[in-house]
Amino acid sequence: MKPKITFILTGGTFDKEYDALDRPFTIGNGAVKRILDFVNPNFGATIISLIKKVSVDITKEDVACIKKTCSTNRNDKIVLVYGTDAMVGIADQLKDINNKTIVLLER
């Protein structure tokens, strides 16, 4: 059986999309799926699009939601796609989740 990794998307630079008319960016549906489809990895993946915000706009309530999602997820391997502006703060909030490997991915 293939190992499984859960990708939790929160938006940020990694998922920013710009249109040709030079409008402000939007937070898209996630570059992770496009990347995984392209590379065809040898592991199973679950993608959860949780929050579509840049990291400077993430609230304490959003952080609580991220933490709950990480701690209650069935998989013990999680990649959290998160913005650099608040990465240290979210890492500090997640440090007490036991028996899981949580990797923070930023662009």
N, CA, C and O atoms as CSV, one atom per row, in Angstrom:
chain,resi,resn,atom,element,x,y,z
A,1,MET,N,N,0.834,-1.178,0.000
A,1,MET,CA,C,0.000,0.000,0.000
A,1,MET,C,C,0.888,1.254,0.000
A,1,MET,O,O,1.882,1.321,0.723
A,2,LYS,N,N,0.519,2.226,-0.808
A,2,LYS,CA,C,1.272,3.474,-0.906
A,2,LYS,C,C,1.118,4.289,0.377
A,2,LYS,O,O,0.033,4.338,0.957
A,3,PRO,N,N,2.199,4.927,0.816
A,3,PRO,CA,C,2.034,5.868,1.932
A,3,PRO,C,C,1.133,7.019,1.498
A,3,PRO,O,O,1.018,7.308,0.307
A,4,LYS,N,N,0.509,7.659,2.440
A,4,LYS,CA,C,-0.408,8.748,2.128
A,4,LYS,C,C,0.015,10.011,2.859
A,4,LYS,O,O,0.409,9.974,4.025
A,5,ILE,N,N,-0.072,11.118,2.158
A,5,ILE,CA,C,0.262,12.429,2.720
A,5,ILE,C,C,-0.943,13.339,2.549
A,5,ILE,O,O,-1.564,13.371,1.486
A,6,THR,N,N,-1.264,14.070,3.590
A,6,THR,CA,C,-2.323,15.072,3.501
A,6,THR,C,C,-1.675,16.431,3.281
A,6,THR,O,O,-0.770,16.829,4.013
A,7,PHE,N,N,-2.155,17.137,2.259
A,7,PHE,CA,C,-1.720,18.503,1.983
A,7,PHE,C,C,-2.846,19.429,2.436
A,7,PHE,O,O,-3.978,19.313,1.966
A,8,ILE,N,N,-2.533,20.343,3.345
A,8,ILE,CA,C,-3.516,21.305,3.830
A,8,ILE,C,C,-3.142,22.661,3.245
A,8,ILE,O,O,-2.059,23.184,3.505
A,9,LEU,N,N,-4.041,23.220,2.458
A,9,LEU,CA,C,-3.791,24.481,1.766
A,9,LEU,C,C,-4.414,25.631,2.542
A,9,LEU,O,O,-5.566,25.556,2.970
A,10,THR,N,N,-3.642,26.691,2.717
A,10,THR,CA,C,-4.160,27.869,3.411
A,10,THR,C,C,-4.128,29.109,2.529
A,10,THR,O,O,-4.503,30.196,2.970
A,11,GLY,N,N,-3.688,28.955,1.302
A,11,GLY,CA,C,-3.610,30.102,0.397
A,11,GLY,C,C,-2.199,30.608,0.313
A,11,GLY,O,O,-1.268,29.827,0.115
A,12,GLY,N,N,-2.024,31.885,0.458
A,12,GLY,CA,C,-0.701,32.480,0.435
A,12,GLY,C,C,-0.109,32.539,-0.963
A,12,GLY,O,O,-0.775,32.246,-1.956
A,13,THR,N,N,1.142,32.920,-1.012
A,13,THR,CA,C,1.832,33.114,-2.281
A,13,THR,C,C,1.802,31.864,-3.138
A,13,THR,O,O,1.708,31.955,-4.362
A,14,PHE,N,N,1.880,30.719,-2.525
A,14,PHE,CA,C,1.916,29.456,-3.257
A,14,PHE,C,C,0.697,29.293,-4.155
A,14,PHE,O,O,0.799,28.707,-5.233
A,15,ASP,N,N,-0.446,29.800,-3.730
A,15,ASP,CA,C,-1.685,29.632,-4.484
A,15,ASP,C,C,-2.201,30.919,-5.118
A,15,ASP,O,O,-3.340,30.965,-5.582
A,16,LYS,N,N,-1.381,31.956,-5.144
A,16,LYS,CA,C,-1.807,33.196,-5.790
A,16,LYS,C,C,-1.925,32.982,-7.292
A,16,LYS,O,O,-1.103,32.305,-7.910
A,17,GLU,N,N,-2.959,33.573,-7.858
A,17,GLU,CA,C,-3.149,33.548,-9.306
A,17,GLU,C,C,-3.363,34.977,-9.782
A,17,GLU,O,O,-4.090,35.752,-9.162
A,18,TYR,N,N,-2.729,35.305,-10.874
A,18,TYR,CA,C,-2.835,36.642,-11.455
A,18,TYR,C,C,-3.486,36.507,-12.824
A,18,TYR,O,O,-3.234,35.533,-13.533
A,19,ASP,N,N,-4.316,37.469,-13.202
A,19,ASP,CA,C,-4.891,37.392,-14.539
A,19,ASP,C,C,-4.200,38.385,-15.472
A,19,ASP,O,O,-3.502,39.299,-15.033
A,20,ALA,N,N,-4.407,38.184,-16.729
A,20,ALA,CA,C,-3.694,38.962,-17.747
A,20,ALA,C,C,-4.090,40.437,-17.761
A,20,ALA,O,O,-3.376,41.252,-18.346
A,21,LEU,N,N,-5.185,40.794,-17.146
A,21,LEU,CA,C,-5.646,42.182,-17.158
A,21,LEU,C,C,-5.056,43.007,-16.016
A,21,LEU,O,O,-5.469,44.143,-15.784
A,22,ASP,N,N,-4.085,42.423,-15.302
A,22,ASP,CA,C,-3.391,43.117,-14.230
A,22,ASP,C,C,-4.312,43.490,-13.072
A,22,ASP,O,O,-4.105,44.507,-12.409
A,23,ARG,N,N,-5.304,42.684,-12.840
A,23,ARG,CA,C,-6.165,42.869,-11.665
A,23,ARG,C,C,-5.424,42.343,-10.444
A,23,ARG,O,O,-4.429,41.631,-10.582
A,24,PRO,N,N,-5.896,42.686,-9.254
A,24,PRO,CA,C,-5.257,42.115,-8.066
A,24,PRO,C,C,-5.328,40.584,-8.103
A,24,PRO,O,O,-6.205,39.998,-8.739
A,25,PHE,N,N,-4.403,39.973,-7.419
A,25,PHE,CA,C,-4.376,38.511,-7.402
A,25,PHE,C,C,-5.589,37.938,-6.683
A,25,PHE,O,O,-6.263,38.625,-5.917
A,26,THR,N,N,-5.846,36.669,-6.948
A,26,THR,CA,C,-6.829,35.901,-6.199
A,26,THR,C,C,-6.107,34.678,-5.649
A,26,THR,O,O,-5.030,34.316,-6.122
A,27,ILE,N,N,-6.703,34.054,-4.660
A,27,ILE,CA,C,-6.164,32.798,-4.151
A,27,ILE,C,C,-6.888,31.692,-4.909
A,27,ILE,O,O,-8.109,31.560,-4.823
A,28,GLY,N,N,-6.131,30.912,-5.642
A,28,GLY,CA,C,-6.703,29.891,-6.518
A,28,GLY,C,C,-6.990,28.588,-5.810
A,28,GLY,O,O,-7.023,28.515,-4.581
A,29,ASN,N,N,-7.199,27.557,-6.615
A,29,ASN,CA,C,-7.566,26.237,-6.093
A,29,ASN,C,C,-6.380,25.386,-5.698
A,29,ASN,O,O,-6.544,24.230,-5.309
A,30,GLY,N,N,-5.222,25.930,-5.791
A,30,GLY,CA,C,-4.075,25.208,-5.267
A,30,GLY,C,C,-3.133,24.674,-6.315
A,30,GLY,O,O,-3.512,23.898,-7.192
A,31,ALA,N,N,-1.904,25.107,-6.202
A,31,ALA,CA,C,-0.867,24.628,-7.106
A,31,ALA,C,C,-0.478,23.187,-6.786
A,31,ALA,O,O,0.061,22.488,-7.643
A,32,VAL,N,N,-0.745,22.743,-5.570
A,32,VAL,CA,C,-0.336,21.395,-5.168
A,32,VAL,C,C,-0.931,20.336,-6.086
A,32,VAL,O,O,-0.219,19.431,-6.522
A,33,LYS,N,N,-2.199,20.428,-6.382
A,33,LYS,CA,C,-2.829,19.428,-7.254
A,33,LYS,C,C,-2.184,19.415,-8.630
A,33,LYS,O,O,-1.903,18.349,-9.178
A,34,ARG,N,N,-1.949,20.592,-9.188
A,34,ARG,CA,C,-1.303,20.659,-10.508
A,34,ARG,C,C,0.088,20.037,-10.466
A,34,ARG,O,O,0.487,19.325,-11.387
A,35,ILE,N,N,0.814,20.308,-9.400
A,35,ILE,CA,C,2.162,19.752,-9.277
A,35,ILE,C,C,2.108,18.235,-9.130
A,35,ILE,O,O,2.853,17.516,-9.796
A,36,LEU,N,N,1.226,17.750,-8.256
A,36,LEU,CA,C,1.123,16.301,-8.062
A,36,LEU,C,C,0.673,15.597,-9.336
A,36,LEU,O,O,1.165,14.515,-9.654
A,37,ASP,N,N,-0.256,16.203,-10.065
A,37,ASP,CA,C,-0.689,15.611,-11.332
A,37,ASP,C,C,0.469,15.537,-12.321
A,37,ASP,O,O,0.578,14.579,-13.087
A,38,PHE,N,N,1.322,16.539,-12.303
A,38,PHE,CA,C,2.456,16.599,-13.231
A,38,PHE,C,C,3.522,15.558,-12.891
A,38,PHE,O,O,4.039,14.885,-13.783
A,39,VAL,N,N,3.851,15.424,-11.604
A,39,VAL,CA,C,4.957,14.543,-11.214
A,39,VAL,C,C,4.539,13.094,-10.997
A,39,VAL,O,O,5.393,12.207,-10.965
A,40,ASN,N,N,3.243,12.838,-10.849
A,40,ASN,CA,C,2.741,11.477,-10.640
A,40,ASN,C,C,3.529,10.758,-9.533
A,40,ASN,O,O,4.264,9.811,-9.814
A,41,PRO,N,N,3.378,11.200,-8.285
A,41,PRO,CA,C,4.194,10.662,-7.189
A,41,PRO,C,C,3.836,9.213,-6.854
A,41,PRO,O,O,2.785,8.705,-7.246
A,42,ASN,N,N,4.736,8.570,-6.122
A,42,ASN,CA,C,4.491,7.185,-5.709
A,42,ASN,C,C,3.878,7.123,-4.317
A,42,ASN,O,O,4.092,6.158,-3.583
A,43,PHE,N,N,3.127,8.133,-3.960
A,43,PHE,CA,C,2.397,8.132,-2.690
A,43,PHE,C,C,0.982,8.647,-2.950
A,43,PHE,O,O,0.738,9.366,-3.919
A,44,GLY,N,N,0.078,8.276,-2.091
A,44,GLY,CA,C,-1.285,8.784,-2.177
A,44,GLY,C,C,-1.356,10.162,-1.543
A,44,GLY,O,O,-0.596,10.474,-0.626
A,45,ALA,N,N,-2.263,10.976,-2.032
A,45,ALA,CA,C,-2.367,12.336,-1.504
A,45,ALA,C,C,-3.824,12.714,-1.289
A,45,ALA,O,O,-4.693,12.415,-2.108
A,46,THR,N,N,-4.063,13.375,-0.173
A,46,THR,CA,C,-5.339,14.006,0.102
A,46,THR,C,C,-5.066,15.503,0.174
A,46,THR,O,O,-4.115,15.934,0.826
A,47,ILE,N,N,-5.897,16.292,-0.496
A,47,ILE,CA,C,-5.712,17.736,-0.498
A,47,ILE,C,C,-6.924,18.382,0.164
A,47,ILE,O,O,-8.065,18.165,-0.245
A,48,ILE,N,N,-6.657,19.174,1.187
A,48,ILE,CA,C,-7.706,19.902,1.892
A,48,ILE,C,C,-7.465,21.389,1.687
A,48,ILE,O,O,-6.466,21.928,2.165
A,49,SER,N,N,-8.368,22.056,0.982
A,49,SER,CA,C,-8.277,23.503,0.817
A,49,SER,C,C,-9.031,24.129,1.980
A,49,SER,O,O,-10.261,24.196,1.973
A,50,LEU,N,N,-8.288,24.582,2.973
A,50,LEU,CA,C,-8.882,24.994,4.242
A,50,LEU,C,C,-9.201,26.481,4.296
A,50,LEU,O,O,-10.315,26.874,4.642
A,51,ILE,N,N,-8.223,27.295,3.954
A,51,ILE,CA,C,-8.359,28.747,4.049
A,51,ILE,C,C,-7.740,29.340,2.796
A,51,ILE,O,O,-6.707,28.857,2.333
A,52,LYS,N,N,-8.337,30.355,2.250
A,52,LYS,CA,C,-7.780,31.006,1.061
A,52,LYS,C,C,-7.437,32.453,1.395
A,52,LYS,O,O,-8.126,33.392,0.999
A,53,LYS,N,N,-6.336,32.592,2.144
A,53,LYS,CA,C,-5.889,33.921,2.567
A,53,LYS,C,C,-4.374,34.003,2.448
A,53,LYS,O,O,-3.682,32.986,2.479
A,54,VAL,N,N,-3.872,35.214,2.314
A,54,VAL,CA,C,-2.434,35.398,2.480
A,54,VAL,C,C,-2.156,35.350,3.979
A,54,VAL,O,O,-3.027,35.671,4.788
A,55,SER,N,N,-0.953,34.951,4.341
A,55,SER,CA,C,-0.673,34.661,5.748
A,55,SER,C,C,-0.840,35.870,6.669
A,55,SER,O,O,-1.173,35.698,7.841
A,56,VAL,N,N,-0.619,37.077,6.172
A,56,VAL,CA,C,-0.790,38.251,7.040
A,56,VAL,C,C,-2.253,38.487,7.401
A,56,VAL,O,O,-2.541,39.225,8.344
A,57,ASP,N,N,-3.179,37.874,6.667
A,57,ASP,CA,C,-4.612,38.038,6.943
A,57,ASP,C,C,-5.204,36.897,7.772
A,57,ASP,O,O,-6.389,36.927,8.104
A,58,ILE,N,N,-4.400,35.905,8.105
A,58,ILE,CA,C,-4.909,34.772,8.874
A,58,ILE,C,C,-5.106,35.182,10.327
A,58,ILE,O,O,-4.221,35.769,10.950
A,59,THR,N,N,-6.287,34.860,10.853
A,59,THR,CA,C,-6.674,35.250,12.208
A,59,THR,C,C,-6.344,34.149,13.225
A,59,THR,O,O,-5.943,33.046,12.855
A,60,LYS,N,N,-6.517,34.465,14.492
A,60,LYS,CA,C,-6.344,33.461,15.545
A,60,LYS,C,C,-7.326,32.312,15.352
A,60,LYS,O,O,-6.998,31.154,15.612
A,61,GLU,N,N,-8.534,32.639,14.896
A,61,GLU,CA,C,-9.545,31.600,14.648
A,61,GLU,C,C,-9.104,30.692,13.495
A,61,GLU,O,O,-9.318,29.480,13.542
A,62,ASP,N,N,-8.495,31.273,12.472
A,62,ASP,CA,C,-7.974,30.475,11.355
A,62,ASP,C,C,-6.875,29.534,11.835
A,62,ASP,O,O,-6.825,28.369,11.440
A,63,VAL,N,N,-5.993,30.050,12.691
A,63,VAL,CA,C,-4.908,29.231,13.231
A,63,VAL,C,C,-5.480,28.078,14.048
A,63,VAL,O,O,-4.988,26.953,13.959
A,64,ALA,N,N,-6.508,28.343,14.837
A,64,ALA,CA,C,-7.157,27.278,15.613
A,64,ALA,C,C,-7.756,26.224,14.686
A,64,ALA,O,O,-7.694,25.030,14.982
A,65,CYS,N,N,-8.328,26.653,13.578
A,65,CYS,CA,C,-8.897,25.728,12.595
A,65,CYS,C,C,-7.802,24.878,11.946
A,65,CYS,O,O,-7.977,23.676,11.748
A,66,ILE,N,N,-6.687,25.504,11.620
A,66,ILE,CA,C,-5.558,24.777,11.033
A,66,ILE,C,C,-5.043,23.738,12.019
A,66,ILE,O,O,-4.800,22.588,11.654
A,67,LYS,N,N,-4.878,24.155,13.271
A,67,LYS,CA,C,-4.363,23.236,14.294
A,67,LYS,C,C,-5.310,22.055,14.498
A,67,LYS,O,O,-4.867,20.910,14.589
A,68,LYS,N,N,-6.602,22.331,14.570
A,68,LYS,CA,C,-7.583,21.258,14.744
A,68,LYS,C,C,-7.549,20.305,13.551
A,68,LYS,O,O,-7.606,19.088,13.725
A,69,THR,N,N,-7.455,20.854,12.350
A,69,THR,CA,C,-7.426,20.019,11.153
A,69,THR,C,C,-6.185,19.131,11.152
A,69,THR,O,O,-6.263,17.952,10.804
A,70,CYS,N,N,-5.047,19.689,11.538
A,70,CYS,CA,C,-3.816,18.888,11.607
A,70,CYS,C,C,-3.917,17.802,12.680
A,70,CYS,O,O,-3.567,16.647,12.437
A,71,SER,N,N,-4.391,18.174,13.846
A,71,SER,CA,C,-4.407,17.219,14.961
A,71,SER,C,C,-5.445,16.117,14.792
A,71,SER,O,O,-5.254,15.015,15.306
A,72,THR,N,N,-6.535,16.387,14.087
A,72,THR,CA,C,-7.577,15.371,13.921
A,72,THR,C,C,-7.464,14.599,12.608
A,72,THR,O,O,-8.214,13.649,12.387
A,73,ASN,N,N,-6.551,14.989,11.750
A,73,ASN,CA,C,-6.406,14.300,10.471
A,73,ASN,C,C,-5.929,12.873,10.688
A,73,ASN,O,O,-5.088,12.620,11.551
A,74,ARG,N,N,-6.455,11.956,9.920
A,74,ARG,CA,C,-6.099,10.537,10.069
A,74,ARG,C,C,-4.655,10.253,9.692
A,74,ARG,O,O,-4.012,9.379,10.273
A,75,ASN,N,N,-4.156,10.992,8.725
A,75,ASN,CA,C,-2.781,10.755,8.290
A,75,ASN,C,C,-1.798,11.296,9.310
A,75,ASN,O,O,-2.057,12.300,9.974
A,76,ASP,N,N,-0.663,10.617,9.426
A,76,ASP,CA,C,0.369,11.110,10.337
A,76,ASP,C,C,1.446,11.898,9.592
A,76,ASP,O,O,2.423,12.345,10.192
A,77,LYS,N,N,1.260,12.065,8.277
A,77,LYS,CA,C,2.177,12.863,7.459
A,77,LYS,C,C,1.381,13.990,6.812
A,77,LYS,O,O,0.476,13.746,6.013
A,78,ILE,N,N,1.724,15.216,7.162
A,78,ILE,CA,C,0.969,16.385,6.705
A,78,ILE,C,C,1.942,17.415,6.142
A,78,ILE,O,O,2.994,17.688,6.719
A,79,VAL,N,N,1.561,17.973,5.006
A,79,VAL,CA,C,2.281,19.118,4.459
A,79,VAL,C,C,1.323,20.296,4.540
A,79,VAL,O,O,0.252,20.279,3.933
A,80,LEU,N,N,1.710,21.306,5.282
A,80,LEU,CA,C,0.897,22.505,5.444
A,80,LEU,C,C,1.461,23.585,4.535
A,80,LEU,O,O,2.583,24.049,4.740
A,81,VAL,N,N,0.689,23.986,3.535
A,81,VAL,CA,C,1.113,25.039,2.621
A,81,VAL,C,C,0.693,26.353,3.249
A,81,VAL,O,O,-0.494,26.649,3.388
A,82,TYR,N,N,1.696,27.136,3.625
A,82,TYR,CA,C,1.458,28.307,4.462
A,82,TYR,C,C,2.399,29.424,4.042
A,82,TYR,O,O,3.476,29.157,3.510
A,83,GLY,N,N,2.012,30.650,4.269
A,83,GLY,CA,C,2.822,31.801,3.863
A,83,GLY,C,C,3.985,32.074,4.795
A,83,GLY,O,O,3.952,31.736,5.979
A,84,THR,N,N,5.002,32.686,4.242
A,84,THR,CA,C,6.215,32.960,5.010
A,84,THR,C,C,6.030,34.013,6.085
A,84,THR,O,O,6.728,33.989,7.099
A,85,ASP,N,N,5.092,34.944,5.880
A,85,ASP,CA,C,4.952,36.058,6.819
A,85,ASP,C,C,4.600,35.616,8.230
A,85,ASP,O,O,4.906,36.321,9.191
A,86,ALA,N,N,3.973,34.480,8.369
A,86,ALA,CA,C,3.554,34.036,9.699
A,86,ALA,C,C,3.969,32.596,9.984
A,86,ALA,O,O,3.391,31.935,10.847
A,87,MET,N,N,4.971,32.118,9.258
A,87,MET,CA,C,5.358,30.718,9.378
A,87,MET,C,C,5.859,30.348,10.778
A,87,MET,O,O,5.503,29.292,11.301
A,88,VAL,N,N,6.666,31.193,11.376
A,88,VAL,CA,C,7.198,30.885,12.707
A,88,VAL,C,C,6.054,30.788,13.716
A,88,VAL,O,O,6.059,29.910,14.579
A,89,GLY,N,N,5.082,31.682,13.611
A,89,GLY,CA,C,3.943,31.664,14.530
A,89,GLY,C,C,3.108,30.405,14.409
A,89,GLY,O,O,2.700,29.830,15.419
A,90,ILE,N,N,2.845,29.966,13.169
A,90,ILE,CA,C,2.032,28.742,13.008
A,90,ILE,C,C,2.829,27.524,13.466
A,90,ILE,O,O,2.258,26.606,14.053
A,91,ALA,N,N,4.124,27.498,13.213
A,91,ALA,CA,C,4.948,26.378,13.671
A,91,ALA,C,C,4.898,26.270,15.193
A,91,ALA,O,O,4.817,25.171,15.742
A,92,ASP,N,N,4.946,27.407,15.865
A,92,ASP,CA,C,4.874,27.417,17.317
A,92,ASP,C,C,3.533,26.857,17.810
A,92,ASP,O,O,3.485,26.158,18.822
A,93,GLN,N,N,2.456,27.165,17.097
A,93,GLN,CA,C,1.131,26.674,17.484
A,93,GLN,C,C,0.983,25.170,17.265
A,93,GLN,O,O,0.211,24.516,17.965
A,94,LEU,N,N,1.716,24.619,16.299
A,94,LEU,CA,C,1.573,23.202,15.957
A,94,LEU,C,C,2.552,22.293,16.693
A,94,LEU,O,O,2.449,21.070,16.596
A,95,LYS,N,N,3.489,22.868,17.419
A,95,LYS,CA,C,4.577,22.082,17.998
A,95,LYS,C,C,4.133,21.036,19.017
A,95,LYS,O,O,4.867,20.079,19.267
A,96,ASP,N,N,2.963,21.193,19.606
A,96,ASP,CA,C,2.522,20.225,20.616
A,96,ASP,C,C,1.645,19.106,20.042
A,96,ASP,O,O,1.079,18.320,20.802
A,97,ILE,N,N,1.528,19.026,18.722
A,97,ILE,CA,C,0.800,17.914,18.100
A,97,ILE,C,C,1.761,16.731,18.034
A,97,ILE,O,O,2.789,16.792,17.360
A,98,ASN,N,N,1.420,15.664,18.733
A,98,ASN,CA,C,2.288,14.493,18.828
A,98,ASN,C,C,1.945,13.446,17.775
A,98,ASN,O,O,0.836,13.416,17.242
A,99,ASN,N,N,2.913,12.595,17.490
A,99,ASN,CA,C,2.757,11.436,16.609
A,99,ASN,C,C,2.415,11.795,15.172
A,99,ASN,O,O,1.793,11.001,14.467
A,100,LYS,N,N,2.812,12.976,14.733
A,100,LYS,CA,C,2.598,13.387,13.352
A,100,LYS,C,C,3.838,14.120,12.874
A,100,LYS,O,O,4.521,14.798,13.641
A,101,THR,N,N,4.106,13.968,11.603
A,101,THR,CA,C,5.136,14.769,10.960
A,101,THR,C,C,4.434,15.842,10.167
A,101,THR,O,O,3.687,15.539,9.236
A,102,ILE,N,N,4.663,17.095,10.521
A,102,ILE,CA,C,4.031,18.220,9.837
A,102,ILE,C,C,5.137,19.076,9.222
A,102,ILE,O,O,5.993,19.614,9.923
A,103,VAL,N,N,5.096,19.185,7.916
A,103,VAL,CA,C,6.075,19.970,7.183
A,103,VAL,C,C,5.390,21.241,6.707
A,103,VAL,O,O,4.315,21.182,6.112
A,104,LEU,N,N,5.999,22.378,6.963
A,104,LEU,CA,C,5.465,23.652,6.473
A,104,LEU,C,C,6.133,23.967,5.151
A,104,LEU,O,O,7.360,24.013,5.057
A,105,LEU,N,N,5.318,24.184,4.132
A,105,LEU,CA,C,5.805,24.440,2.789
A,105,LEU,C,C,5.428,25.843,2.399
A,105,LEU,O,O,4.271,26.244,2.526
A,106,GLU,N,N,6.387,26.580,1.930
A,106,GLU,CA,C,6.115,27.913,1.429
A,106,GLU,C,C,6.833,28.058,0.109
A,106,GLU,O,O,7.710,27.270,-0.245
A,107,ARG,N,N,6.438,29.078,-0.600
A,107,ARG,CA,C,6.996,29.291,-1.926
A,107,ARG,C,C,8.378,29.874,-1.831
A,107,ARG,O,O,9.014,30.125,-2.855
